[in-house]
Amino acid sequence: MEVKINEPVPIWLKEGLSIEEAGQLYGIVKTTLRELIKNNPDLPFIKSVGNKTVISKQQFNEWFQNQSVIK
């Protein structure tokens, strides 16, 4: 698949996701994700890039598959 320089990268091809993108991809409300990150800052899929929170898609996917409830 060819990606052109000025076109946005599709979510499913990204490794690092914003909270909004992770919410869209996994069907989780972004306020729930923000609370999860706020209450559990040591989760392995959370990365800080400057003032921005980035979610590692691979690590989040592994963690997400093992959860029965997300609070």
C-alpha positions as CSV (number, residue, x, y, z in Angstrom):
1,M,0.0,0.0,0.0
2,E,1.4,3.4,-1.0
3,V,1.1,6.3,1.4
4,K,1.4,9.8,-0.1
5,I,3.3,12.4,1.9
6,N,0.5,15.0,2.4
7,E,-2.2,12.4,3.2
8,P,-3.0,11.5,6.8
9,V,-1.9,8.0,7.8
10,P,-4.9,5.7,8.4
11,I,-5.4,4.8,12.1
12,W,-4.9,1.0,11.5
13,L,-1.4,1.7,10.1
14,K,-0.2,3.9,13.1
15,E,1.8,2.5,16.0
16,G,1.2,5.5,18.3
17,L,-2.4,6.6,18.7
18,S,-3.9,9.7,20.3
19,I,-6.7,9.2,22.9
20,E,-9.3,10.1,20.2
21,E,-7.8,7.6,17.7
22,A,-7.6,4.8,20.3
23,G,-11.2,5.5,21.2
24,Q,-12.4,5.3,17.6
25,L,-10.4,2.1,16.9
26,Y,-11.5,0.2,20.0
27,G,-14.9,1.7,20.5
28,I,-14.1,3.2,23.9
29,V,-15.4,6.7,24.8
30,K,-12.4,9.1,25.1
31,T,-13.5,10.3,28.6
32,T,-13.2,6.6,29.7
33,L,-9.7,6.4,28.2
34,R,-8.6,9.7,29.8
35,E,-9.8,8.5,33.2
36,L,-8.0,5.2,32.7
37,I,-4.8,7.0,32.0
38,K,-5.2,9.5,34.8
39,N,-5.9,6.7,37.4
40,N,-3.2,4.3,36.1
41,P,-0.3,6.4,34.8
42,D,2.1,3.4,34.9
43,L,0.3,1.3,32.3
44,P,2.8,0.1,29.8
45,F,1.0,1.3,26.7
46,I,1.0,5.0,27.8
47,K,3.8,7.2,26.3
48,S,4.3,10.9,26.8
49,V,5.6,12.9,23.9
50,G,5.9,16.5,25.2
51,N,2.5,17.5,26.5
52,K,0.8,14.8,24.4
53,T,-0.2,11.3,25.5
54,V,0.4,8.6,22.9
55,I,-1.0,5.1,23.2
56,S,1.1,2.3,21.9
57,K,-1.3,0.3,19.7
58,Q,0.4,-3.0,20.1
59,Q,0.8,-2.8,23.8
60,F,-2.7,-1.5,24.3
61,N,-4.1,-4.3,22.1
62,E,-2.4,-6.9,24.3
63,W,-3.6,-5.3,27.5
64,F,-7.2,-4.7,26.1
65,Q,-7.5,-8.4,25.1
66,N,-6.9,-9.4,28.7
67,Q,-9.5,-7.1,30.3
68,S,-13.1,-8.0,31.1
69,V,-14.0,-4.6,32.5
70,I,-12.4,-1.2,31.8
71,K,-13.1,1.5,34.4
